Amino acid sequence: MRVEDLRIYQEAYRLAKEIHKISLGLPRFEMYEEGSQIRRSSKSVAAQIVEGYALRRYKNEYVHYLTRAYASNMETKAHLDLLFETSSLKDEVAYKKLEGDIVDLNRMLFAFIDSVEKGHRSQK
């Protein structure tokens, strides 16, 4: 199995691309402030999953990176909420869709972390 086969990775990667595209439509003054922050945090989710997967032989390292992915996803939600609540992101439909997708990914990540903690086996 490759990291690209993991559903959590696929979803994190898809969300990072969506957020990147939406962030490019933010007002000019937000492009390098919140726009940059939300792009970095959303891309970090997928990157942390990849790093953890590369170290999956080591349970503590794997859980560490998956937990960081979860934290980056929470950070992404905070940036998304701030952009919407300050009216920098005006598209309520896009906001609600992204918000729901982020919450769903958090659930998936939490369940995956729990699964790794309970049933981890070294990859040989």
C-alpha positions in Angstrom: 0.0 0.0 0.0 1.2 3.5 -0.8 0.3 6.7 1.1 -1.6 7.8 -1.9 -4.0 4.9 -1.3 -5.0 6.2 2.1 -8.4 7.8 2.1 -7.2 10.4 4.7 -4.3 11.4 2.4 -6.6 11.6 -0.7 -9.1 13.9 1.2 -6.3 16.1 2.7 -4.7 16.5 -0.7 -8.1 17.4 -2.3 -8.9 19.9 0.4 -5.5 21.5 0.1 -6.0 22.0 -3.7 -9.5 23.4 -3.1 -8.4 25.8 -0.4 -5.4 26.9 -2.6 -7.8 27.8 -5.5 -10.3 29.6 -3.2 -7.5 31.5 -1.5 -6.4 33.0 -4.8 -9.8 34.8 -5.0 -9.4 36.6 -1.7 -9.0 40.3 -1.5 -5.5 41.5 -2.4 -4.7 42.5 1.2 -5.5 39.0 2.4 -3.4 37.2 -0.2 -0.2 37.4 1.9 -1.8 37.3 5.3 -4.6 34.9 6.0 -4.4 33.6 2.4 -0.8 32.5 2.9 -1.6 31.0 6.3 -4.5 28.9 5.2 -2.6 27.7 2.2 0.3 26.6 4.4 -1.8 24.9 7.1 -4.0 23.0 4.6 -1.0 21.8 2.6 0.7 20.8 5.9 -2.1 18.2 6.6 -1.2 16.1 3.6 2.5 16.6 4.1 2.3 15.4 7.8 0.4 12.3 6.7 3.1 11.5 4.2 5.9 12.0 6.8 4.1 9.8 9.3 3.4 7.1 6.7 7.1 7.0 5.8 7.8 6.3 9.5 4.9 3.9 10.1 7.2 1.2 11.3 7.6 3.3 14.4 4.3 3.6 16.2 5.2 6.7 18.2 6.5 8.6 15.2 3.5 7.6 13.1 1.1 8.8 15.7 3.1 12.0 16.2 2.8 13.0 12.6 -0.8 12.0 12.3 -1.5 14.1 15.4 0.3 17.1 13.7 -1.8 16.6 10.6 -4.9 16.7 12.8 -3.6 19.9 14.5 -2.9 21.5 11.1 -6.4 20.7 9.9 -7.8 22.4 13.1 -5.6 25.4 12.2 -7.0 25.4 8.7 -10.5 25.5 10.1 -9.6 28.5 12.3 -8.2 30.4 9.3 -11.3 29.5 7.2 -13.6 30.7 10.0 -11.7 34.0 10.3 -11.7 34.7 6.6 -15.5 34.1 6.5 -16.3 36.0 9.7 -14.3 39.0 8.5 -16.0 38.9 5.1 -12.8 38.3 3.2 -14.3 35.1 2.0 -17.8 36.0 0.9 -19.0 32.8 -0.7 -21.1 31.2 2.0 -21.7 28.0 0.0 -18.0 27.5 -0.5 -17.4 28.2 3.2 -20.0 25.7 4.4 -18.7 23.0 2.0 -15.1 23.5 3.1 -16.0 23.7 6.8 -17.9 20.4 6.5 -15.1 18.8 4.6 -12.6 19.9 7.2 -14.7 18.6 10.1 -15.2 15.3 8.2 -11.4 15.0 7.7 -10.8 15.7 11.4 -13.2 12.8 12.3 -11.3 10.5 9.8 -7.9 11.6 11.2 -9.0 11.0 14.8 -10.4 7.6 14.0 -7.2 6.7 12.1 -5.0 7.8 14.9 -7.1 5.7 17.3 -6.8 2.7 15.0 -3.0 3.1 14.8 -2.7 3.4 18.5 -4.8 0.3 19.2 -3.7 -2.0 16.5 -0.3 -0.9 15.3 1.9 -3.6 13.8 5.4 -2.9 12.4 5.6 -3.0 8.6 8.3 -5.5 7.7 
